[in-house]
């Protein structure tokens, strides 16, 4: 029989003896009585880490789980930070939640704690997308905001995204200051759970209407939409919050032929039609593609539970629906935006776009060709938001994104936004259809003009305490023994973002990486391939991003060139040994 670490048992017993509710204690006692060693260990081996974006984890009792007490402690710590940071000001926060099980309950607990600490709470009266929460923080002049969501994680998860006064997730030095305050909460008795009603205010549909009006005003090609208003769009919110704003946004833009996937239209935290409510997963879009095939649609859109990510499917040259990955959609969006701005004479030299270091370099190639400034940030949309705030009023943000299906157009929010992205993907489709082209054909034309970039993401799941240790060991192995060749091409440059060092292998010279520290490794090969390795910040996974590129001589050469690039990626993955 497997034995439980005495320190884990001691921590579990402390909860049994502490000021916790009866249901929590009963479940912990059941785990102890049944000798559920693995579950107890994963529930108590650490305190659920309040990371640079907030909390995310499996729901259940324990210090390493999402529950009333870990959420309450995090909120008390954030409240303490806000009161110390703004000692002579009236502090307010905005709170929203998605469709996940217990998100509404946890949102109310969050509101209770803030209000009990004398902080004014603006509380969305029903579920709303993450980007609208970001918008509300800016609109209402809040000092912070909290979104109760675990984004695209499985149904067992929930979480807590914390935002600063610019509507973006906290960045340095505020992120570490918040984390320190949360870590300083040593007892649940320090958390104030009793709501003060006078500090609580509901938000209704007025802010929805204003947000939709403002994103509609960003439209670049309204004439094309008017001519293509019957563009057939199938949309699935995958049981999430996208149902609240995506259909109204598409209607506001001028699209009149939108079909919602009824089986996935009702918000439901059990996500009954999918295993993972993630638009990156093929199965999550299967019902939408089935409907699109039935009605001969032009475009499929699907959003994740908190509607900050969007996946799409389009018809290929064989008239079959295929999924585009996050890089393909992001590149198409940037290419469309810059082309449309250029056609309208809106490019003045002060505009810019942003991507992350693991996102396709095709975006850079497009920006260079259009003479538009581009920036690279670390992985995580908070870094894009930070740059936007820094450049606000100095340069104009057109759009940006990251390979994980997250994009933003315009400066209304400071996080990835599937609502505005869905509307612009539809606009982009109408723009190219108006020119006699499909979106898939526009993608091939883009490759012919700028180069054929192909990416693939490999995610390896390692759960629990042992999994976290395995991921750490894998990164250390790659860090101390980087591969000499990948995909038949020599590794010529290694970038270690944790050590902030870029090393030229041949000359053995190094440069300083002018970005904050992050546990990311990049291997760049002689033929221009880029392979990145990083532990996920939100899931028990280690991720490998493979990017290769080559010349596409003609549209007719698309399939053979794609096959060659796929073979190169397969060789890289084999050499990585993952």
C-alpha positions in Angstrom: 0.0 0.0 0.0 1.3 3.4 -1.0 2.2 5.6 2.0 1.3 9.2 2.4 4.0 11.8 3.1 3.6 12.9 6.8 3.9 16.5 5.8 0.9 16.1 3.4 -1.1 14.4 6.1 -0.2 17.2 8.6 -1.5 19.8 6.1 -4.7 17.9 5.5 -5.3 17.5 9.3 -4.7 21.3 9.7 -7.7 21.8 7.3 -9.7 19.3 9.3 -9.0 21.3 12.5 -9.3 24.8 10.9 -12.2 27.2 10.2 -13.4 25.4 7.1 -17.0 24.3 6.2 -18.4 20.8 7.0 -18.5 19.7 3.3 -14.8 20.5 2.8 -13.8 18.6 6.0 -16.0 15.6 5.0 -14.3 15.3 1.6 -10.8 15.6 3.1 -11.7 12.9 5.7 -13.0 10.6 3.0 -9.7 11.0 1.1 -7.7 10.1 4.3 -9.9 7.2 5.2 -9.6 5.7 1.7 -5.9 6.3 1.6 -6.2 8.3 -1.6 -2.5 9.1 -1.6 -2.2 10.6 -5.1 -5.2 12.8 -4.7 -4.3 13.9 -1.2 -0.7 14.7 -2.4 -1.8 16.7 -5.4 -4.4 18.5 -3.2 -2.0 19.5 -0.5 1.7 19.3 -1.6 1.8 23.0 -2.2 -0.4 26.1 -2.0 -2.1 26.8 -5.3 0.3 29.3 -6.9 -1.0 32.8 -7.5 1.0 33.3 -10.7 1.6 36.3 -12.8 -1.9 36.0 -14.2 -3.8 34.7 -11.2 -4.9 31.2 -10.2 -5.9 28.1 -12.2 -6.4 24.6 -11.0 -8.7 21.6 -10.4 -11.7 22.3 -8.2 -11.9 20.6 -4.9 -10.8 20.8 -1.2 -7.1 21.5 -0.4 -4.4 24.1 -0.6 -3.6 23.2 -4.2 -7.1 23.3 -5.4 -9.6 25.9 -6.5 -12.2 26.4 -3.8 -13.8 29.1 -1.7 -10.7 29.3 0.5 -8.0 29.6 -2.1 -10.1 32.1 -4.1 -10.9 34.0 -0.9 -7.2 34.1 0.1 -6.2 35.3 -3.3 -8.8 38.0 -3.2 -7.8 39.1 0.3 -4.2 39.4 -0.9 -5.2 41.4 -3.9 -7.4 43.6 -1.8 -4.4 44.2 0.6 -2.3 45.2 -2.4 -4.9 47.6 -3.8 -5.3 49.3 -0.4 -1.6 49.7 0.0 -1.1 50.9 -3.6 -3.9 53.4 -3.6 -4.1 54.5 0.1 -5.9 57.8 -0.5 -8.2 56.9 -3.3 -11.6 55.3 -3.7 -10.8 51.9 -5.1 -13.1 49.9 -7.3 -12.9 46.6 -9.1 -14.9 44.8 -11.8 -15.8 41.1 -11.6 -17.2 38.8 -14.2 -17.4 35.0 -14.7 -17.8 32.5 -17.5 -20.0 29.4 -17.8 -17.9 26.9 -15.8 -19.3 25.0 -12.9 -19.0 27.2 -9.7 -17.8 30.2 -11.6 -20.8 32.2 -10.4 -20.4 31.0 -6.8 -16.6 31.9 -6.8 -17.4 35.3 -8.4 -19.7 36.1 -5.6 -17.1 35.0 -3.0 -14.6 37.3 -4.7 -17.1 40.1 -4.5 -17.8 39.4 -0.9 -14.1 39.7 0.1 -13.5 42.9 -1.9 -16.6 44.6 -0.5 -15.8 43.5 3.0 -12.4 45.3 2.6 -14.1 48.5 1.6 -13.5 48.2 -2.1 -16.4 49.1 -4.5 -17.4 46.1 -6.7 -18.9 46.4 -10.2 -20.4 42.9 -10.7 -21.7 41.7 -14.1 -25.2 40.4 -13.5 -24.7 37.3 -15.7 -21.9 35.5 -17.4 -19.7 37.7 -19.8 -16.6 37.2 -21.9 -13.2 38.0 -20.6 -12.5 40.8 -23.0 -15.6 42.7 -21.8 -14.2 42.5 -18.3 -11.0 44.1 -19.5 -13.1 46.7 -21.3 -15.1 47.4 -18.1 -12.0 48.0 -16.0 -10.9 50.7 -18.4 -14.4 52.1 -18.9 -15.2 52.4 -15.2 -11.9 53.6 -14.0 -11.3 50.5 -11.9 -8.0 49.8 -10.2 -8.3 46.1 -10.8 -10.6 43.4 -12.3 -11.1 39.7 -11.8 -12.5 37.1 -14.3 -13.5 33.8 -12.9 -12.6 31.3 -15.6 -10.2 28.5 -16.5 -10.3 29.5 -20.1 -10.2 26.4 -22.4 -9.2 23.9 -19.7 -11.3 20.7 -19.1 -14.4 20.9 -16.9 -12.6 19.9 -13.7 -10.8 23.2 -13.7 -11.6 26.8 -12.7 -9.5 29.8 -12.1 -9.1 33.5 -11.5 -7.6 36.1 -13.9 -6.4 39.3 -12.2 -6.2 42.6 -14.0 -4.6 45.9 -13.3 -6.0 49.4 -13.9 -5.2 49.4 -17.6 -7.4 46.3 -18.2 -4.4 44.1 -18.7 -3.2 41.3 -16.5 -0.6 42.4 -13.9 3.0 42.8 -15.1 6.2 43.6 -13.3 6.6 45.0 -10.7 2.9 44.8 -9.7 2.6 41.1 -10.5 5.2 40.1 -7.9 3.8 42.7 -5.4 0.4 41.1 -5.7 1.9 37.6 -5.4 3.7 38.6 -2.3 0.5 39.9 -0.7 -1.3 36.7 -1.5 1.6 34.6 -0.2 1.5 36.6 3.1 -2.0 35.3 3.9 -1.1 32.6 6.4 -4.5 31.7 7.7 -8.0 31.6 6.4 -9.0 33.6 9.4 -7.3 36.6 7.8 -9.9 36.6 5.0 -12.9 38.8 5.3 -15.9 36.9 3.8 -18.8 39.0 4.9 -20.2 41.2 2.1 -20.9 44.8 2.6 -23.9 45.4 0.4 -23.2 49.2 0.0 -20.0 48.3 -1.8 -21.8 46.2 -4.5 -23.2 47.4 -7.8 -24.6 45.3 -10.7 -23.6 45.8 -14.3 -26.2 45.2 -17.0 -26.6 45.3 -20.7 -25.7 48.9 -21.2 -22.0 48.1 -21.2 -22.6 45.3 -23.7 -24.2 47.7 -26.2 -21.5 50.3 -25.8 -18.7 47.7 -26.3 -20.3 46.3 -29.4 -20.8 49.8 -30.8 -17.2 50.6 -30.3 -15.8 47.4 -31.9 -18.2 47.9 -34.8 -16.7 51.4 -35.3 -13.3 49.7 -35.9 -14.5 48.0 -39.1 -12.2 48.6 -42.0 -14.3 47.2 -44.9 -18.0 48.0 -44.3 -18.6 48.3 -48.0 -17.4 44.7 -48.6 -19.7 43.5 -45.8 -22.7 45.3 -47.3 -22.1 43.5 -50.6 -21.4 40.2 -48.8 -24.0 40.5 -46.0 -25.3 37.0 -46.8 -22.0 35.4 -46.2 -22.9 32.1 -44.5 -21.3 31.8 -41.0 -21.7 29.0 -38.5 -20.9 29.9 -34.9 -20.4 27.8 -31.8 -19.8 29.2 -28.3 -18.9 25.6 -27.2 -21.3 26.0 -24.2 -19.5 29.2 -23.1 -19.9 33.0 -22.9 -19.4 33.7 -26.6 -23.2 33.3 -27.0 -23.7 36.6 -25.2 -21.7 38.9 -27.5 -20.5 37.1 -30.7 -23.8 36.9 -32.5 -24.8 40.5 -31.6 -21.3 41.7 -32.8 -21.6 39.9 -36.1 -25.1 41.4 -36.6 -23.8 44.8 -35.7 -21.0 44.5 -38.3 -23.7 43.8 -40.9 -23.7 40.0 -41.3 -27.3 38.6 -41.7 -26.7 34.9 -42.2 -25.3 33.5 -39.0 -26.3 30.0 -37.9 -25.6 29.1 -34.2 -24.8 25.5 -33.4 -27.9 24.7 -31.2 -26.3 21.7 -29.5 -23.6 24.0 -28.1 -25.5 27.2 -27.7 -26.5 26.9 -24.0 -23.9 27.8 -21.4 -23.0 24.6 -19.5 -19.9 24.0 -17.3 -20.1 20.3 -18.0 -19.4 21.0 -21.7 -21.5 17.9 -22.6 -20.7 17.7 -26.3 -16.9 17.9 -26.0 -14.0 16.5 -24.0 -12.1 19.8 -24.1 -13.9 23.1 -24.6 -11.0 24.3 -26.7 -11.2 25.7 -30.2 -7.7 24.4 -30.8 -9.1 20.8 -30.7 -10.6 19.4 -33.8 -13.3 17.5 -31.9 -14.6 20.7 -30.4 -15.5 22.1 -33.9 -16.9 18.8 -35.2 -20.6 19.8 -34.7 -20.0 23.2 -36.2 -18.3 21.7 -39.3 -21.1 19.2 -39.7 -23.6 22.1 -39.7 -21.5 24.1 -42.1 -21.2 21.2 -44.5 -25.0 20.7 -44.4 -25.8 24.4 -45.2 -22.7 25.0 -47.4 -21.4 27.8 -45.2 -18.4 30.0 -46.0 -16.9 30.2 -42.5 -17.0 28.3 -39.2 -16.2 30.2 -35.9 -15.9 28.7 -32.4 -15.0 30.4 -29.1 -13.7 28.9 -25.8 -15.7 29.2 -22.5 -14.6 32.7 -21.7 -14.5 33.9 -25.3 -11.0 35.1 -25.5 -9.9 32.5 -28.1 -11.4 31.7 -31.4 -10.9 28.8 -33.8 -12.0 28.8 -37.4 -12.6 26.3 -40.3 -12.7 27.2 -44.0 -13.2 25.4 -47.3 -10.0 24.3 -49.0 -9.4 24.0 -52.7 -11.2 20.7 -52.7 -14.3 22.3 -51.2 -13.8 20.5 -47.8 -13.8 22.2 -44.5 -10.4 22.3 -42.8 -9.2 23.8 -39.5 -6.7 26.6 -39.6 -4.3 26.8 -36.7 -3.6 29.8 -34.6 -0.6 30.9 -36.6 -2.5 30.7 -39.9 -5.4 32.7 -38.6 -3.2 35.3 -37.0 -1.1 35.7 -40.1 -4.2 36.1 -42.2 -5.7 38.7 -39.9 -2.5 40.8 -39.8 -2.2 40.5 -43.6 -5.8 41.5 -44.1 -5.6 44.4 -41.6 -2.5 45.9 -43.1 -3.8 45.4 -46.7 -7.1 47.0 -45.9 -5.5 49.9 -44.0 -3.1 50.4 -46.9 -6.0 50.4 -49.5 -7.8 53.0 -47.4 -4.7 55.2 -47.1 -4.7 54.8 -43.4 -1.1 53.8 -42.9 0.8 56.9 -41.7 4.0 55.3 -40.4 2.9 55.5 -36.8 1.1 52.2 -36.7 2.3 48.9 -35.2 1.5 45.2 -34.7 2.6 42.8 -32.0 3.2 39.1 -31.8 4.8 36.7 -29.2 8.2 35.0 -29.6 6.5 31.6 -30.3 4.2 33.0 -33.0 4.9 32.7 -36.7 7.6 34.9 -38.1 5.5 35.3 -41.2 3.8 38.1 -39.3 7.2 39.9 -39.2 7.7 39.4 -43.0 4.3 40.9 -43.7 4.9 43.9 -41.4 8.3 44.5 -43.0 6.8 44.4 -46.5 4.2 46.9 -45.5 6.7 49.2 -43.6 4.7 48.8 -40.4 6.5 48.5 -37.1 6.3 45.2 -35.4 7.2 44.0 -31.9 7.9 40.6 -30.3 6.9 40.0 -26.7 7.2 37.0 -24.4 4.4 34.4 -24.5 1.3 35.6 -22.8 -1.1 38.3 -23.9 -0.4 40.4 -20.8 2.9 41.4 -22.4 1.1 42.6 -25.6 -1.2 44.6 -23.3 1.7 46.0 -21.4 3.3 47.3 -24.7 0.0 48.7 -25.8 -0.4 50.7 -22.6 3.2 51.9 -22.9 2.7 53.1 -26.5 -0.8 54.5 -26.1 -1.0 58.0 -27.6 2.4 57.6 -29.2 1.7 54.9 -31.8 -1.5 53.3 -33.1 -2.1 49.6 -32.4 -3.7 47.9 -35.4 -3.7 44.3 -34.2 -1.7 41.5 -32.7 -1.9 38.0 -31.4 -0.4 34.8 -30.4 -0.4 31.3 -31.8 -2.7 30.0 -29.1 -5.8 31.3 -31.0 -5.8 34.7 -29.3 -6.0 38.0 -31.2 -6.9 41.6 -30.7 -7.9 44.4 -33.0 -8.0 47.9 -31.8 -7.2 49.4 -28.4 -10.4 49.0 -26.5 -9.1 46.1 -24.3 -5.8 44.8 -23.1 -6.4 41.0 -23.5 -7.1 38.6 -26.4 -10.6 39.1 -27.6 -12.6 36.5 -29.5 -15.6 38.8 -29.9 -13.8 41.4 -32.0 -11.6 38.7 -33.6 -14.7 36.7 -34.7 -16.2 39.9 -36.2 -13.0 40.7 -38.1 -12.4 37.2 -39.3 -15.9 37.4 -40.8 -15.1 40.8 -42.3 -11.8 39.4 -43.7 -13.7 36.5 -45.3 -16.2 39.0 -46.8 -13.3 41.2 -48.0 -11.7 38.4 -50.0 -15.0 36.9 -51.2 -15.8 40.4 -52.6 -12.6 40.1 -54.6 -13.5 36.7 -55.9 -11.3 34.7 -53.5 -11.9 32.3 -50.6 -10.0 32.7 -47.3 -8.1 29.6 -48.0 -7.0 30.9 -51.4 -6.0 34.2 -49.8 -3.8 32.2 -47.4 -2.0 30.5 -50.3 -1.6 33.9 -52.0 0.0 35.2 -48.8 2.4 32.3 -48.8 3.4 32.9 -52.4 4.1 36.5 -51.7 5.9 36.3 -48.3 7.0 32.7 -47.9 5.4 29.5 -46.8 5.6 29.3 -43.0 4.4 26.1 -41.4 4.0 25.5 -37.6 3.1 22.7 -35.4 2.6 22.6 -31.6 3.4 19.5 -29.6 1.9 19.5 -26.0 2.9 16.8 -23.5 0.7 16.5 -20.4 2.4 15.7 -17.1 -0.1 15.9 -14.2 0.4 16.5 -10.5 3.5 16.8 -8.4 5.5 14.1 -10.2 4.5 15.7 -13.6 5.7 19.1 -12.5 9.1 17.6 -11.6 9.3 15.8 -14.9 8.7 19.0 -16.8 11.3 20.8 -14.8 13.8 18.0 -15.5 13.0 18.0 -19.3 13.7 21.8 -19.5 17.0 21.4 -17.5 18.1 18.6 -19.9 17.4 20.8 -23.0 19.1 23.7 -21.2 22.3 21.9 -20.3 22.5 19.7 -23.4 20.9 21.5 -26.4 20.5 19.5 -29.6 23.3 19.9 -32.2 21.0 19.3 -35.2 17.2 19.4 -35.7 15.5 18.2 -38.8 18.8 17.7 -40.6 19.9 21.2 -40.0 22.6 22.5 -37.6 21.4 24.5 -34.6 23.2 27.8 -35.0 21.6 29.9 -32.2 20.3 29.1 -28.8 18.1 31.6 -26.9 17.6 31.0 -23.2 15.0 33.5 -22.0 15.4 32.3 -18.4 19.1 33.2 -18.4 18.4 36.1 -20.8 21.3 34.9 -23.1 21.4 34.4 -26.8 24.3 32.2 -27.9 25.9 31.9 -31.3 27.1 28.3 -31.5 29.8 28.7 -34.1 31.5 31.8 -32.5 30.5 30.9 -28.9 29.6 34.6 -28.5 26.6 35.7 -26.5 24.1 38.6 -26.5 21.8 39.8 -23.8 18.1 39.2 -24.5 16.3 42.4 -23.7 13.1 40.8 -22.4 12.0 39.8 -18.8 13.0 36.3 -17.6 10.9 33.5 -18.8 11.4 29.7 -18.8 11.6 29.4 -22.6 14.3 27.9 -24.8 14.6 28.5 -28.5 16.8 26.6 -31.0 17.3 28.3 -34.4 18.7 26.2 -37.2 20.8 27.0 -40.2 17.9 26.7 -42.5 15.7 29.1 -40.5 13.6 26.7 -38.5 12.7 27.9 -35.0 12.0 25.4 -32.2 10.8 26.6 -28.9 10.3 24.7 -25.6 8.4 26.1 -22.6 6.3 24.8 -19.7 2.7 26.0 -19.9 1.8 28.6 -17.4 -1.9 27.5 -17.2 -1.9 23.7 -17.7 0.2 20.7 -16.6 2.0 20.6 -19.9 5.3 21.2 -21.6 5.0 22.6 -25.1 7.2 22.4 -28.2 6.6 24.9 -31.0 8.1 23.9 -34.3 8.2 26.5 -37.1 9.7 25.9 -40.6 9.6 27.8 -43.8 10.4 27.8 -47.5 9.5 29.4 -50.8 6.2 28.6 -52.4 6.8 29.0 -56.1 3.2 29.0 -57.2 -0.3 28.3 -56.0 -0.2 25.0 -57.8 2.8 23.9 -55.8 1.0 24.4 -52.5 0.3 20.7 -51.6 3.8 19.4 -52.5 5.5 22.2 -50.7 3.3 21.7 -47.6 4.2 18.0 -47.6 7.9 18.8 -47.7 7.5 21.2 -44.8 5.4 18.7 -42.8 8.2 16.1 -43.3 10.7 18.6 -42.0 8.6 19.2 -38.9 8.3 15.4 -38.4 12.1 15.2 -38.5 12.5 17.9 -35.9 10.1 16.2 -33.6 11.9 12.9 -34.0 15.2 14.6 -33.2 13.7 16.3 -30.1 12.7 12.8 -28.8 9.3 14.0 -27.7 
